[in-house]
Amino acid sequence: MDRTRFPIDPWRLVETSPSPDDQGLTETLFAVANGYLGLRGNPEEGREAHAHGTFVNGFHETWRIKHAEEAYGFAKVGQTIVNAPDAKLMKLYVDDEPFILATADVESYERTLDLRTGILCREVVWRTSAGKRLRVRSERMVSFAERHLALLSLEVEMLSGDAALTVSSQILNRQDGTDEYAVGSEAMGAGFDPRKAASFGHRVLQPQAQESTGERLLMGWRTTNSRMTLGVGAEHHVTTDAEVRTSQLVDDDQAKQVYSFRLAEGQRFRVDKWLTYHSSTGVPVAELLDRCHRTLDRLVPEGVAAAQEAQAAWLADFWANADVEVPGDGAIQQAVRYALFSLAQAAGRADREGIPAKGVTGSGYEGHYFWDTEAYVVPFLTYTMPHLARNALHFRARMLPKARERATDLALDGALFPWRTINGEEASAYYAAGTAQYHIDADVAYALTKYLDATGDEDLARRDGIDILVSTARMWTDLGFWREGPDPSFHIHGVTGPDEYTTVVNNNLFTNVMARHNLERAAQAVEQLAETDPQAHSEAVQRLGLEPDEPETWARIAAAVHIPFDEALGIHPQDDHFLDREVWDLAATPPEKHPLLLHYHPLVIYRYQVLKQADVVLALFLQGDRFTTAQKRADFEYYDPITTGDSTLSAVVQSIMASEVGYHRMALDYFLRSLYVDLADAHSNTVDGMHIANSGGVWSALVSGFGGMRAVGGQMTFDPRLPEGWEELTFRVQWQGSRVRCRLTQTALELTAETGPAAAGEAVALIVRGTPVAVTGETTTVPLDGQGERLDEVLAPGCHVGRARADGSVISASTPETGLTGAP
């Protein structure tokens, strides 16, 4: 990062000068959101902009997927998040000269996103063509305290000269039209990139209602195909000594509140713009406009200060639970807090919706929910803000009816959660790297059980929890099959693991290991419910049609799930035939050929041992108690050199496992790569929105990697790996109702209960390197003998060439350009 332009600040992201070269990036980085509503960091004046964007979580349009060759069970309907009407617009004219940042004579500029207040502020001193000088200050906030509220302000002060000014505050449907400057709505980038959102070939938002009364504007739309509804409301409050003339204009796709006035030198004009968005899957627009009225009627009289105080209070609670302190390096501290803040913006008020891969900061991945949420984001929420984890898991439970329908489409019992979705239906048109990732069921079960172990939430366990576990266990029972012999085993064929560069394989290790856990926990959950709450058990049996022998069957299958292991190489193969392939020579692949998915046909990639992201290595982390230390190191050493890192989901996992097995330098390197994925635009697609799963992974790399935290079998353990050169690391985790502060140094781990029963004297039991520790409100210091084994080597591509397989053949490396080597 250019630190003259983006100076280091532990609690703010600051920009000291604008640049057209990275406008799309900064629009994402300076977005404000609360998990339901997101406003990209577009300028208030509307242009110049890379991609205007206002997004409402779950508000989407559907479209027919046109397969070149149809087949039964293919996803039929695509879903894409809608660019909701833009209410950020507050255009400024001085003596009829428009303020346009890209061409203005700007004497000073600063834009800041304050991570403690959640307020985006921009202050500019502008010299007009006539030589008059103005200070133009704007603020923007999307409320965490009030899910449906955003608050904007524009303040203008005449520094020299007098002038006639006009402020045009607008609501504009950019999805279907253009503004008066003909700035198109389709600005998320051109060219082939499957990570970007598709564009629509029809009008999306159908106007339904418009209202204008006094200082208030309201508009309503219905989407053409999905039939979702949206209401948008804005109310304005003006503060000035100047005499102001007001006018309004409202049509189907645009509403304007226009203020005209004259400011003398030293005078100011300020307009506060209260915004509210309400959406629904089918509630009439008239009802949504009533809700908009009620939101504005309730909150506007309380004033701007009250709304900002409520915002600061919400974030103060968030930081008390989620902050990770890394003293001694301001740049790392800033980036860590920015990543954590992005998680708050993605999940804070998602409430009844899922958590999109990009949050609500862009249209990347079409606003879909993936397994990323359960594997990377829900664990963060579980151990910092458990009620938000509960919301995410309840959302998955609400998707069960559609998941059961999807299982039926694939001739399976139980439920199969969609690979990518908004409304619960599968939206992945490429089944090989999408629908075939059955592991989504086990990922949901994993996140659920981690949450239940950490919180003891019996209410969720006996309703949503048991329904999810039973339905997913049934899917695995039907998907796999028994292979008889002296030692009967259970196999799962025709699946794709997390690595999307290897598809539709037999016995993917990650899938099998996670399915085993899913089956075990389902059997345990039914048995435990029968013992602790017979009434709830009886209701679950009735609700789910649960047969008496099902839990025993799940347990028997779990014990027999095939876990592949290759004796010759001493590793777990990623799948039955992965090791039969030759290795992709990554050392000979130039950087401009990455990511591979943008430069090579999938069938080319599938011929090689090459990974888009950690697969086996992810299993080593999520199910680490099922592998020995030696197995973890051998697997890491084999798979890390053939992992491209083309996915932002990978580096954080590689960092965690590098920490655990001793490659401390690689662990820190991978952590830093992941830390700056968005701030440095490391994958060149932050313009499409934040990488929310990576942000969750940053927390895991700190807490589970360097902090060595694991939660297995109802116990929380620590085996720290603090990097060399780091004096300390402080984080907090929620466990069994108490918040525990963990301060790690090179010589000790200090544990203090800050809230909950443990803070009141009822000790919480933790384990540090095998030794039980009772933690209360008094600090407990556990001495540490070092930070684990330190291996200084760095694993490089090509280290497997020449190794022999079980059949005696030798592994070779090549690229599609060079062809295979090693011919006799």
N, C-alpha and C positions, 0 to 999 in steps of 0.2 A: 504494500500500500504506500501511496505517496503521502508521507507524514507531514509535508508542508501543507498539503491540501486537506488531509484527514488526520489532524493531530491526535495524539494519544490523550484520552480522558477516561478515567475508570468508570464513569457513570453516564457518559454521553457519547453519541456518534456525532461528530462535528465535521461540516464541510465549509471550507473557507473561500472556495471559489467554484463556480459552476463550470461544467465542460460539456459540450455537445458530443464528445467522443464516447462517453459512457453513460449517456442519459438514461438508457433503459435499466442499467445496473442500479444507478442511484434512485430511480423511481421505485425499485423493489426495496433497496436498503432503507429508504426513508418512508416506507409505507407504515400506516398506523392501522391497527386492527384489534379485534377482541375475540376472534374465533367465529363470530357470526357475521360481522360486517368488516370489510377491509377496504381502505382507500389507498391506492397507490400514491407514491410521492410525486404526483404531477403538480406543476405550478398552478396556483390559484387562477392565474390569468388564462389558462387553457392551452397555451402553446408557448414555445415549442415543446413537444412531448414525443417520446418514443412509443409509448403504449398507454393511452388513457385507460384507467381501470378502476371500477367499483364492483366489488364482489360480495354477494350474500351467500353464505354457506348453504349448500343444498339447492339453491335456486338455479334450475337447469332447464335446458331444452333437450328434447329427444329427436332422433333422426334414424331413419332406416339404414342399417349397415348393408352395403352392397358387396357381397362376396363375389369374387370372380367365378368361383365354383362353390355352390352351396352344398351343405351336408347337414344331416340331421343333428340338432343340438347346438349348432353354431349360434353365437350371440346374435340376436336379431335387431336389437335397438341400441343405438349409441346414445350416450348422455354427455352433454357438455355444459359446463357452468356458463351462465349468461353474464355478459358485461352489463351490469345493472345501470340504470340511469345515473348520470354523473351529476352530483349536487355540490361538488367541490368548487365549481366555477364561481369566481368573483372577479370580474374583469374591471380594470381601472383605466380611465381615460383622463388625461390632464390637458386642458385646452384642446380637446379632441384628439390628442396624441395618445395612442394606445401604449400601455406599458407591456412590453414584450421583452422578457429577460435576455433572450438570445441576441437582441440587437440594441438593447438599452445601453446608455452611457452610465455604467455602474461604478460609483466611487468606493463602495464597500459592500460586502456580502458575507453573510453567515447563515448557515442552516444547521439546526441542532435537533436531535432526537434525544430527549431526556428519558433515561430508562427508569427513573424513580417516579416521574409524573406521567409518563406516557404521552407527553405533549411534543408535537413537532412544531418548531418555531423557525421562521425565516425572517431575517431583517436585512433590508437593502436600502442604501442611500442612492437615489437616482437623480441624475441631472438631465432634465428634459432638453429637447433641441433648442428651446428658447432660453436655456441657461437657468431655469428655475430648479431648485433642489428640494427633494422630498425624502422623508424617511417612510418606507413602506414596510410594515411589520404584519406578519400573519401568524396565526396559531391554528393548530388542527389536532383534534383529539377524538378517538373512538372510545367510548366509555366501557370500562370493565364492570363498573357498578350497575350500569343500566344497559342491558344487552342491545336495545334498539336505538341507542342514542349516539350521535356524533355531534361535536361542537366545533365550529369554525369561527374565526374572527379575522377581520381585516382592519388595520389602523393606519391612517395616513396623516403625517404631520408635515406642514409646509415649513421647510427650514429657511428658504429664501424666496422672496417674491410672493405674489398673490396669483391665484389661478382658479379657473372654473374646472370642476371635477365631476366625473360621472362614475358610479360604481354599478355594474350590472351583475346582480347575483342570479344564478340560473340553475335549473334542473334540466338536463339534456339527455335524451336517449341517443347514446352513441352506438348502441348495438346495431341499430337499423339505419341510421342516417349519418349525416355529417353536420358539423357546425357551419357557421357562416364563412369560415375560412377553408371549408372543404377538406378538413382534416379527417381522414377516413377512420372507421371504427376497427378495421382489420389491421392492427399494427403490432401484433405479437411476433412478427418476423416471418420471413419467406424462406423457401427452400425446404428440402427434405429434412425432417427431424421428428421422429416419432414421439419425442417428449413434449412437443408443442401441441396446442389445442387445434382442433379442426375448425374451419370456418363454415358458416351456414350459407346455404344457397336459397334461403327464403327469409321473409320477414319474421322475426322472432317475437317481438313484443307488440301485442295488439292493444291499442289504447282503449281504455274502458271508462275512465272518469277523470275530470279535472275540476278543481275548486280553487278559488282565490278570494280570500276575505282579509281585508286589512293588511297586516304584515305576514300573512300565512298563505302558503301555496301547497296544494296537495294534488298528486297525480297517481293514477292507478293503471296497471297493465295486466294482461293475461298472456302467457306464452302460447304459441300457436299449436304445438303438438303435445307437450307435457301437460298443458292446461294448468300450470301453476300460476299463482296470482301474486302481485306485488303492489304494495302501497308505499309511496314516498311522500314525506311531508317536510316542509321547511318553514320556520318562523324567524323573523328578523327583528333585532332590537338595535336602534341607532343611538349613539351618544356623540353629541357635538354641540357647539355653540352656533354653528352656521345654520342658516335657513335652508331647509331641504325640501325639494320637490320630489314626489314619489309617483311612479307609474308601474303598471303591471301589464304583462302580456302572457297569455296562456293558450297553447294549442296542443295538438295530439302528442307531439314529441318534444316540446320545449315550454318551459315556464320561466319568466323573467320578473324580477323585482328590481326596478331601476331607481337609483337615487342620484339626483343632480343638485349641486351646491357650489358655493364659492368659498374657498378658504383664504384668509389673509395670512401673512407670514406669522408663524407661531401658533396658528390654530390647528386643531386636530379633528378628524372624523373617524369614528369607529362603528363598525357594524358587527354584531354577533349573530351568527347563523346557526340555529338549532335544527339539526336534521334527525329524522327518524325513518327507519326502514322496517317494514313488516312484510313477511312472505308466508305463503301457505301452499299446500299441495292442492287446494281446491276451495278454500273459503272465499266467498264472493268479495270482489274488490271493495264494494261498499262497506263491508265489515272491516276490511283492512284499513280503510281510510278512517273509520271510526276509531280504530286502535291508534292510528297516527295522531288523531285529535287528542285522545286521552293521554298519550305519552307527552305531547307538547303541553297540554293543559296542566299536567302534574309537575313537570320538571322546569319549564321556563320560569314560572314565578319564583322558584327557589334561587335562581340566578347562576351566573357563570362560576362564581367563587365556590358555591356549594358543589357544583358538578366536578370541579377540579379537585376539591378536597376529598370527595368520595373516590375519585380516581387514585389520588395519592394514597389513600388509606388502603384500597384494594392492593395496590402494588407494594405497599409496605408489608402487608401480610405475605404476599408472594415472595418477596425477597427474604423475609425472616425464615421462610421454609426452604427456599430453593437456591439462595445465593451460594456460590462457591468462590472462596477467597484464595487468590494465588499471589501472595505478597512478593515484591521484588521485581516484577516484570509488568509494567503498566500496559504494554501492548497485549500481552496474553490476558491480563485481567479484563481489559476492555472487550476483547473478542469473546471471552467466556461469558461475560454478562450479556453481551449482545445476543449470543446464541440462546441463552436462557430466556431472554426477553422475547425472542422470536417464538419460543414455545408457549409463552403466555399469550402472545398474539394469535397463535393458532388454536389453542385449546381452552383459553380462559372462559369464554362464554359460548363455546360450541354447543354446550348444553345437550339438546335433543338430537343434534346432528353428529356426523362423524368428524374426523380430523383429516382434511385433504392433505395430499402430499406436499402441496405448496401453501398450505394454510389458505388464507384469503388475501394473498399478496400478488397473485397473478393467475393466469389461466393455464399455466403449464400442467401437463397430464390431465387437462380438461376438468380440473376440479375434483378428480376421483379420489376415493378412499382405497388404500391398499393395505397389505399386511404390515407395511412400514409402521403403521400406528401401533399395532400390538407388540411388535418386536423391539421398537426403538423409542416410542413416545409414551405408551402406557406405563412401562417400568419407571420412567422419570416421574410421571404423575403419581404413581403408587407410593413412591418413597418421599415425595415432597408435598403434593396436594392431593391426597387420596380421594377426595370427593370428586375431583375432575376425572380421575381414573374410573371411578364408578360410573360417571356419565358416559364415558366412551364405551365401557363394557355393556351398559344398559342399551346403548344404541345398537350394538351388535346383536343383542337379544331380540330387539325389535325387528331385526332383519331376518330372523329365523324362518318365518313363513316363506319368504322368497328363496331362502337358502334351501329349504326342503323342496321347493319346486325345481330348483337347479339340480339337486341331487337326483330327482326323478328323471330329468332330461338326460342325465348321464347314467341311467339305469342303476342307481344306487339307493340304498336305504339311508335314513337319517337326513342330515343337512350338509350341504356343501356351500360354504360362503363364496361369493364371487371374487375373482381375482382383482378386478377393478370395477368400481360402481359408485353411483350416487344414490340411486333409488332402491338398491337391493338386488337389481337384476345384473347379470353378467354383461359387461360392456367391452370385454376384450375380444377384438376381432381376430387376433392371432392366437389360436388355442395352444400352440406348442409352447410358447413362452408365457402364456396367460392361464387359461383354464386348467392346464395340466399341472399347475402349481397347487396341487391339493394340500400342500403343507399349510395353506392359509387356515384350515380348520384347527390344526395343532397349534398354530401361532396364537389364535384367539384363545384356545384353551390354556396355553402357557401364560398369557397375560392375565387371564382370569384367576388362575391358581396362585400366581405370584401376589395378586391383589388380596385374595382371600387369606393367604398365609400371613401377609403383612398387617391386615386390618382386623381379621376375625369377623368380617361382615356377614353375620348369619342370615340376615334378611335377603341380601343379594344371593347368597349361596343356595337358599332353599327355593328361590324363584328363578331368576335369570341364570344363576350358576348351574343348577342341576339340569335345566333345559338345554343349555349350551353343551355341557359335558356329555349328556346322554346322546344328543343328536349327532355330535361329531364322532363319538365312539362308534356309533352305529355305521357311520360312513366308512370308517377304517375297517371295520369288521367285514363289510361287504366288498370293499375295494380290493383287499388283499386275499391271499389264498394260502392254504396249507400245502407244504411239500413234505410228503411222507418219507420215512427212513428211520434209521436207528435213533436219530435225534430230530424229531419233526420240527420244522421251522415255518414261520409265517413270512410270506414275501409280498411286496407291493410293487407292481409293475406299471409301466406306462405313465410315469410321472416326471415332472420337472422340479428341480430343487431351486433354491434362491439364485443360483448361478444361471443366468439367462443365456449364456453362451454354450450351454449343454442341455438339450431338451429331450423329453419323452424317453426316459431311460428306466431301467429296472433297478429297484433297490437303491435309490438315491439315499445316501447315508443320512443326510440331514432330515429328510422326510421320515425315514424309518425310526430314527432316534426320537424325533418329536412326536410321531404317532404313538410310539411306545409310552411316552410320558402321558399323552392324552388318554390312552386306554387305561393306564394305571390310575390316574386321578379320577376318571369317571367311575371306575369300580369302587374306589375308596369313598367317593362322594356319596354314592347311593348307600353304601353300607353305613357311613357315618350318619346320614340323614335318618336312616331307619332306627339307629340307636338313640340319637339325640332329640329327634322331633318326629315321632311316629305319625302324627297328624299330617305334617308337611310331606312326609314320605308317601302316605296313602294318597294325598292329592297329586303328587308327582306321578305315581303309578297310574292313576286314573287319567291324568292329563296327557301323559306321554305313551300310554299303552305299554308300560314297562313290564316285561316278562321276568319271572323270578330268577331264571338262569342267566340272564344277560350279563349282570356284573361279573359273575364267575367266568363267563366266556371271555369277557374283555381282559380280565386278569390273566387268563391262560394264554391268550394271544400275545399280550404284552410280554410275557415271560419268554415267548418263542419268536419274537420279531427278529428277523435276520439282520445282523449287523456285519456288513462285509469287512474282511480284513485280509490284506495281502502279506503273506509270510515272507516272500522274497524281498519286497521293498520295506517291509516292516511298518506299513501305514494302512489306514482305512481308505480304500478306494472311494472316490466320490460316488460311483455307481458300479454296477457289475462289469461294465466294459470300458470305463473311463481310461484305465491304464493301457488298453489296447492301442490307443491313438498315439500319434507322435506329438511332441511338444511344439507349440508355436514359439518361434525364436523372437521373443520380445526385444532382446537386445538389438536385433537387426531391423526392428520396425520403427520407422521415424515417428517423431511426436505428431506430425501432421496427419498420420494415419489413425490417430486416436480421437474419439472412441471408435473401436473396431466396428461397432454396429452401424456407423455412418459411412463406412468405406468398403465393407465386404458383405456379400450376400450371406444370410444366415447359414445356408448349407456349407459355405466355405468355412465359417467359424466352427460349425459343429464337427468338422473333421479332426479338430485338434484338441490336445490338452491345453486349454486356455480358459481362464475364468474372468467373467465380468466383475464378479464380486465374491467375497468370502462365502463359502458354502460349508464344507467340512469344518473349517475354522470357526464358523458361526455356531455350529453344533457343539464344538468344544467349549464355547462360552456359555451358551444357553443351557446345556446339559453337562456341565463340567464335572459333576460328581460321578458321571458314568464312564469316565476315561481316567487312565493313570497319568501321572506326570510325564512318564517316558513317552506314552502314546501322544500326548498333547504336543510335546516338543517335536517328535518325528513327523507328525501330521503338519504342524506349522512349517517346519523346514521344507517339506515337500511342496505344499500348496502356495506358500507366500510368493516364491519366485515366478509362478505361472499365473498370478493374479494381476490383471491389468489395472485395477482401480478405476475402470471406466464408469463404475457406479459409485455414487456418493455414499452408498450404504456400506462400503467396504472398509475404508481406512480406519474408522473407529473400532471395528471389530479386530482388525489386524493389530491395532495399537493395544487393545486389551489383552489379546493372547500373547503378543510379543512381551508385554509386561510380565505376564504370568510365567512364561517359560524362560525368561531371562534376557531376551534381546532388548536391553533397556534403551539403547540408542535408536533402534528401529521403532520402539514404542513411542518415544518422544517425537520422532520424525513423522510417523503416521498421525499422531495426535495433532501436530501443527498443520499438517495437510488438511485434516478435517476441520480444524478450527477456523481456517480461512477459506473454506469452500465458497461461501457467499461474499464475505467482505472483499476477497481478492478475485472473485469470479473465476475460481480455479477450473470449473468445468464449462465455462463460456456459455452458461444458460441461466444465470441468475436473473436475467431480464424477464424470464417467464415466471418468476416467483421464488421465494425462499425454499431451501431444502430442509424441510421440517424434521424429517427422520434423522438427517445428519446432525441437526442441532440436539435432538434427543441423545444421539450417539456420543456427542461431545460430553454431555453430562455423564454417560456411562463410562467413557474413557477416563474421566477424572475420578469418579467414585468407585467403579468396579475395576478399572485398570490400575491407576496409580494408588487409589485407596484400598484396593483389594477386597471390596465388599462383595459378598455373595449371600443369597438367601435361599437355602435348600432345606426341605423337610421341616419347615416351621422354625428354623434357626437362622439367625443372621451371624455371619462370620466375617472376619477381616484378616487379610494377609497382605499388608501394604507393599507397594513398589514405588516409592517416591523417586522421581528422576534425580539424577546427579545435578547439582547446581540449584535445585529447588530447596529453599530453606524450610518451607512448610506449605501445607495445603489444608484448608478448612472447608468442610461441607457438613450438611445436616441430612439426616434420614429419619423418616417416620417409621416406627416399628411398634406394633401392638399398642397403639394409642398414645405413644410418647414420641416427642421429637428429640433426637439425640444429636448433639453437636460433636463432630469428630475433627480434632486438630492433629494432623500428622506432621511430625518432623523426622529428621534423619535418625533420631535415636529413640523416639517414643510415639505412642498414640494416646492422646488425651480424649476421654469420653465424658460428656456431661449431658444429663437430661435437662432440657430447657422447658418443656411443657409436658402435660399429661401425668398419668399416675406415677411414672418414675421420678418426675421432678418433685412430686409431693412425698417421696420417700418409699414408694412401692417399686422396688428395683426391677429393671428389665434385664433379662439375661442375654448377653451377647458372648461371642467366642472370638478371641484374638489368637491366631496361630495355635489353635488347639486347646487353649486355656480358657475356661469359663470366666466371665467377668460380669459382676453385678453392677449395673450402672444406675446411679441416682442423680439428684440435683447437685451433689458434690462431685467435683472433677475426679475421675479415676485415671491415673496415669499408668500405662502399660509399657514398660521398657521394650525396645526392639533391638535385636541383634542383627543390624543391617537391614537391607531392603531386598533380600533374596539374592539368588545367584545372578552375577553380572556377566553376560556374554557380549563381547565387544564387536563380534563379527557382524557384517551386514550381508544378508542373503541376496544373491544376485541371479538374474535370469541365466539359464544355461547350466546351472549346477547339477541338473539331473542327467545331462547327456552322458551316455556311456554306461549308465546303470542298467543292470540286467533284470528283466521281468522273470516271472516264475517259469515261463516256457523257454527261457534262455535267450530270447531276443533282446536286443539292446535299444534303449531309448535314444532317439535322435531328435534334432531340432531343425526347423525350417520355417519359412514363410510361404504364403501362396505365390509370391513372386520368384522365390529361389527354388521351389520344389522340394520334394522329400529327399533326404540324404540317407546314407547307410545302406545302399543297395549292394548286394554281393558282387 
